[in-house]
Amino acid sequence: FDSVMINSNPETVSTDYDTSDQLFFEPLTLEDVLNIVERLNGGGVDRPDRTGGVVGCIVQYGGQTPLNLAHGLVAAGVPLIGTGLDSIDLAEDRDRFKAVLDELGLVQPENGIAHSLEEAVAVAARIGYPVLVRPSYVLGGRGMETCYDEAALKRYMVAAVGASDLQDAPVLIDRFLGDAVEVDVDVIADYDPHEDSKAAMLELSTDPPQSLVCGVMEHIEEAGVHSGDSGCTIPPYSLSPKIVDRIREQSRALAERLRVRGLMNLQLAVKEDEIFILEVNPRASRTAPFVSKAKGVPWPRLAAKVMMGCSLSSLDTSEVPDAGFFAVKMSVFPFSKFPGVDVILGPEMRSTGEVMGADRSLPIAFAKGCMAAGMVLPTEGTVFLSVRNEDKDAAVEIAQSLRSMGFRIVSTGGTHDHLRGFGIDVEPLPKISEGLRPNILDLIADGEVSLIVNTATRKGADTDEGRIRATAVRAGVTMITTIPGARAMARAIGALRAGDWSVAATQDYFPELVRPVVESDAKASVPDGSVGCPG
């Protein structure tokens, strides 16, 4: 059979001329995809004989956009290859998914749906502040925000309507889990969808179905920062083995209940040893390439074989144990191209790429990831430290660590007074709004600042904090906007100063696990034809 790629982005590996048998540079809309299916079928979308036509469509590899086309494709007579339509609905529909979690005895944060300002205020009052609010049917966390009080929620509700892709779509409200550890899990499974929507011309393996956990990733930033922006590590570095085992068990149970065939991604939060299910995506996630590189297994390729009919057993595939080294995924941000944009991290995704650092030492792996992302890790110089009130206690440890390494620390107002109260040698700086000079903008302009740690109290480029962050971006000064990120940065700088690190190929960390890509003889029975693959 032939593979057909549909993608409107020419800057991706998937649109290389030798990746697929046929390539269409077209938008991922239902009309355009159906036009291509009709062209491949030689006229007409739904051809009963399928001879030389489209066997089915894979919607797992293009993020949320092709997944949203599943209903239209099935309605037009195009079968789905992989996870079935009802399984997609189970994961995407809030009420049905909650019923699945209740059935399995799993927990999710308290939540509600609001169609009006009055409903939103009532839901938030029931759940309790802070709350995470977002419009329905948006991508990349667009329009998502954390509201700490009723006034902030009312401001959000006035502005949120325009962020939705559908008119009059409800606003989703969840309890915000402060100080929680966020976790990503990728799973591969080979369950039979048992649906009319599946590709009937594919003969699925009769081996007993199973699900495997590809990897468990712990986020570096706290819950509330978009998973696409947060750094993460394999294996988890602060979660107990007992918690990780429970996460694996819950992930497998969900894959079985949803009858996943192919890949699935879960996002969870762990707070006080309780696991909360935040989201389940019945598709490949942006983490799939990272997990594949960190584990030495081409999970997306194996998932494609599974979707086409092979079983995990026939592919001789099993879960890969952690190999004694840390792989750290870091995000790449385009802030230097948009100097007027505030760089503070939050629930709305802002990164445009990802890199990986690997080492047997977690701080060095983090440092390598930072360097790969284009960040400069200073080993000496001046650090500007300014944090919001709730972060002041956590900033003490960071300041003590940096000061012990010989860094000069400067701060304004409350941060300065708080650090001074713990006996830390900190130099005062006037706030920009006070009009006194020199201030932090002068120090940045003079090239005196090596690192900035700034957690936001106010967002926006027109605030003092926004001006500091914008000036730092223009000057190329490394800046951290979360306490967990600053803590990891301080440890990485300390490890670099020790000088005990080297560069190696990822294969060198797990040579006993590296094996050639499986070219199984267990091939799905597929007539001559094409497989459409949006995204």
N, C-alpha and C positions, 0 to 999 in steps of 0.2 A: 504494500500500500504506500501511498505518497502522503507526506505531511505538508499541510498548507498553513502558513503563518499569516495572520492579519494583525498589522500593527501600524499605527500612524506616526510612530517615533523613530526617526532614522538613526538616532544616537545610541541605540541599544545593541547588545550582542545578538539578540534574537533576530535582528533584521540584517545580519550579515548574509551575504549572498549564498554562502555554503551551509547555513544552518538548517534550512528547510528546503523541500523540493520545489515549492512554489511560495512566492511572497507577494502579498498585496499591501501596499501602503494606503490604507483607507481608515477612516474614523471608525471607532468601535461603537457604532450605533446599530440598532436592530435592522433598519432599512439597508444599510451598507452591507452588513454581514449576510442578510438574506439574498441580496443581489449577487454576492459572490457565490453563495451556495447554489443559486439558480444557474449561474455561469458554469460552475463545476459539474452540475447535473446535466448540463446540455439542454436546459429549458425546464422550468418548473422546480419548485423547492422539494416537494414530497414525491419521490419516485418509488413505488412499491418494490420494484425489483432491485434497486440500488446498484445495478450493474454499471460499473465505471463511474459511480457517483459518490456522493458524500455519505460515508458510513455513519458518521456522528461528529459531534463537536465537543472539544475539551474546553471547559471554561475555568479551569483551576489556576492557570498560570498568568493571568493578567491583572491580579488584584481584584478589587470590588467591581470594577466596571463590567467585565464580561460576565461575572456572576449575576449582575443585575439583568443581563440579557437572557438568562436561562428560561424564564417564563415565556417570553416571546418566541424563542427558538423552538421550544416544545410545542407551543400552540401552532406554529407554522409547519410542524411535522419534522423538525430536525431533532434526532435523538441526542441525548447527552452521553458522553463517554466519561465514566467515572461516577462520582457521587450523584445520586438521583435528585430530582426536583423536590420531592417531599422532604428529603434530608436537608436540602438547602433552606427550605421554608422553615423547618424545625429550628434551625440555628439562627435564622434571620428574624423570625417573628417573636416579639418579646413575650407575649402571653404563652405561646406554644413552648418556647424555650424554658420559661419559668416552670411549666408543668413537667418538662423533662428533668430539670434539676430537682424538683420536689420528689419525683419518682425515684431518682437515684440517691436522694438524701444529701444532695450537694447544696452549697450556700452561695448566694450572691448578695451584694450590697443592697440595702433597702432602696427602692426606686419607685418612680411613678411617671405618668405621662400627663402633660398639660396642653390643652388646646387654647388657653387664654391666660391672661395675666392673673386673674383671680384664682384659676386652678393651679397655676405655678406657685403662687404664694401659699396656697393651702397644702400642696404636696410637700414643699420645702419645710413648712411648719411641722408637718407630721414626721418627716424624715429627720429633721434637725440640721442646722448649719455646721460646717460648710457643705455645700452641695456642688456637684459637677453637672453642668447643664449643657445641652447641645441640641441642635436641630436634628430632625430625622433625615435619613437618606443623604448624608453628606460624606465626603471622602477626606481622609487625612486629618480628621479631627477639626475640619474647618468650622469656624463659628463656635467651638467649644470653649468653655470658660469655667473657672471655679469662683463661686459666689460665696462670700463669707457672711453676708447679712441680707436682710430683706431689701434694703435700698439698692445694693449691688444687683440683686436678682431683678428688681423692677427695671433698672437701667438696661440690663441684658435683654429682657423680654421686649423692650421697645425696639432694640436694634437687631434682634436675632432672626426676624422673619425673612429678611433678605438673604440670609446665609443658607437657606434650604434650597434643594434642587426641585422641590415640589411646592406648589401653592398650598397654603393652609396646613402644612405638615405639622404634627405636634412637636412639642419640645420634650426631650427626654431628660429626666432629672434623677440623679443617683446620689446616694450618700458618699461624700468624699472621705476616703480612708487616709487620713493624715498619718505620717510616720509608718506607712506600710511599705513592705518590700514587694515590688512588682516582678512578675515572672512570666516569661514566654516559654511555651512548649510547642514543639513541632512533632506531629504524629503521622505515621504512614499506616494504612490499613487496607485490607482486601475483601471487605464485606460485599455481598451481592445486593445491589439496590432493590431488587424485587419490584420493579416499577415498569409501567408502560413507557416511561420517558427514556429508559435506557436503550442503548444501541443493540437492537435485537440481532443484528448480523454478527456480533462478537460472541464467541464461545468462551465463557468464563471458566476458569479452572474449578474443579470439584474438590480441591484440597480444603481441609478445614480452615475457615477464615480466622484471621488474627489481626492484632494491631501492635505496632512497635513504636516506642518513643524514640524519635531521632535525636533529640537533645533537649535538655532543660537549661534555660538561660536566666540568670539573675540580673536584673537591671541595676546599674550603678546609681542613677538618679532615683529619687523617691517617686512613689505613685503620684500621678498628677502631671508628670512630664510625658508627652506623647512617646509611645514605644519606638517610633521611628527616629526620634531625636535622642533618646537615652542611650548611653553606652550600656553594654551588657557583657556578661562573662559566661563561659563554659569551662569548667563546671561552676555551679553556684558556690560563692565564697563565704556566705554568712548563714545560710540555711542548714539546719541539722540534717543528717542522713535520713532520719525518721520523717521529717517534713517532705524531703525530696521524694522518698518512696511513696508517700501519700499522694503527692502531686502526680507521680507516674500512674498510680492506680486509678485516680480520678480521670486522668486523660484517656487511658485505655477504655474505661467504662463509657465515657462520652462518645468515643469513636465507635464503639460497638452499638450503643443505643441509636446513634445517628446513621448507622450503616454507611460509614465512610468508605469510599473506594478511591484511593489516591492519598492526597495530603490533607492535613487539617492543622490549624494553628489555634492555640488557646492562650489567652491572656488572663493571668490570675494575680491576686494580691494576697500576701501573707501578713497578718497582723496578730500579734500575741498568740502565735501558733495556730490560728484559725485560717483556713484557706477559703478565699472568696473567688468565685468564678466571675470574671469581668466580661469576657467576650469569647465566643467561639466562632472561628471562620472556617467553613468547609472548603478550604482552598489552600494553595501554597501561599506562604507569607513572605515578606521581604527578608525574613531571617533564614529562609531555606538555603541560599548560597553560603551564608556564614556557617550554619550548622554542618553543611556538607564539607566545607573546607576544614572546620575544626575537628570533625570526626573521621575524615578521610573516606567518606562514602558519598557517592553521587545520588543523594536522595531524590531529587526531582526526576532524574533519568529512570530510577527504579520505579518511581510512582507512575511514570508514563507507561511503563511495561505492565504494571498492575492494572491501570485503567483499561489497557487494551486486552486484558484477559489473563495475564500471568498471575500466579499466587506468590506470596512472599516466600512460601516454602520452596517452590520451584526455582526461585531466584537465589536460594541459599542465603537469605538475608536475616540478620538478627540484630538486636540492640548492641551498640558498641559501648563498652565501658569507658569511663574516663581514663585518659592515658598519662596522667602524672604531669600535665602542663596546663597552663591557663591560656585560653583564647579570648581576646577582648575585642568586641566590635565597637568601633567609634564612628560617630556620624560626621559628615562633611557638610558645612553650612555655606551658603552663598552670600553672607552678610557683606563681604568686601565689595560685592557688585551692587549692593543696595544700601549705601551709607546712611540714608535717612530712616531706615527701619530699625525699630527697637529690637535688640537681640535676646531679650529675656526668654527663657524656655518655659513652656506651659503645655496645656493639652492640645494645642493646635500645632500640627507638624510643620517644621520649617527646613529640615535638612533635605539635601538633594543627592546624597551619596553616602557610601559606607566604606570603611576600611577595617583591616584586622591586624592586631598585634598578638604575637604568641611568645610565651616564655614560661619556664618552670617557676618563675617568680611572678606573682600577680602584679606588684608595683611596676616591674620592668615591662610586663606585657601591656599594662596600661600606658606606660611611657612610649612604647613602640607604636601603639595605636594612635596616640596623640601626634607623634611625629609623622605617621603615615597620613593623618588628616590635615597636615600642614600647620599644626600648632607648634610654637616654640616653647620649650620647657626651660625656663631660666634656672641656673644653678647659683645665681647671686644677684644682688641688686635691691631694688625697692619694690615693696608690695603695698598696694592700696587696698585696705580692707574696710568695707562698709556693708553692714547686714541689717535686715529688719529685726525688730524686737524679739520675735520668737526664735530667731537663729543666733542670738548673741551668746548664749551659753555654749552652743556647739562650736561657735567661732573661736572660743578660748583655746581649745585643743589645737586647732589649726594654726592660730597665731603663735602659740608656744612652740610648735614644731618648726615653723618657718624661722622664728627668732633664734632657736637653738642652732639652726644651720647658718646663721650669720646674716639673714635678710634684714634690711631696714623696713620697718612697718610704719605706715602713715594711715591715719583714720580721721573721720570727722565726728563731731557731736557725741551722740550716745554710744556709738561703737567704741570710740576712743576712751570714754569714761569707764565703760564696762571692762574693757581689757586692762586698763590701768588698775582697776579694782582688784585684779588678779595678779598684780605685780609684773605685768608684761611691759617691756620698754616700747612704748608707742608714741610717735610724734603726732601732735595735733595739726589738723588742716582746717581752714575755714570752709563752710559750705559755700557753694557757688552763689546761692541766693543772698548771702550776707554781703557780697560785694567787696570783700577783702581779698588782697593778693599777697603772695601767690596762692592759688588754689590748685585743685587736682588737675584741672584743664591745662594750667601753666606747666605743671610737672610733666604731663604727658607730651605736651608740645615741645618741651626741652629734652625729651628722650630719657627722662630720669626714672620712668616707671617700667618695671619688667613684667609685673603680673598684677591683675586686678581681680579681686573677689568681691562680687556685688550681688546680693540677693535682693530682689525688688520689693519695695514697699509701694511704689507707684510706677505704673507702666506708661509708656508714651515717650516719643522723642522730644517733646517740649518740656519734660520735667528735668530737674537737676540730674537725676539718675540716668534718664534717657540721653541727656547731653554727654554725660561721662561715657556711657557705653558706645555712643556713636563716635565720639572722639577717639576712643580706644580702637575701634574697628578701622578708622581711617589711618591711625598711626601703626597698625599692625601689632598692638599690644595683646598678649594672651589674656583672655578674660574668662572667668568661671562664674556662673550665675546660680549655682546650687551648692548647698553645703556638702552633700555626698560627693559631688564632683570635686569640690575644693579639698576635701579630705583625701580623696584618691590622688589628686594632683600633688599634694604635699608629700605623700608617701612615695610617689613616683620620682619626685625631685630628689628626695633623700636617697633612693636607690641609685639614681644616676650619679649623684655625688660620690657614692661609694665606689663607682666605676667597675663593679663586678657584673658585667653583662656582655653578651655577644649576639651576633645575628646568625640564624640558622634557617634552613628550609623547614616548612611545616612537616614534611615527611620525616625529617630527622627526629621529631618528637614522638612518633608512633610508628616506627618501621614495621613492627610485627602486625600492625593492623592494616597497613596499606596493601591493597590487593587490586588486581586489574578489574576494570568495569565488567560486570557480569553480562555475558552475551549468551543468555540461556537458550537452550534448544526448545524450551517450552514456549512456543510462539502461539499467539492467539490466532484462531482461524478467521481470517479476514479476506473477503474477496478483493480482487483488484479494484482500487478506488482511492479515495482521498479522505483524510481526516482533517476537518477544519479546526483551527485552534485560535480563537480570538485572544489577542494579548500575548 
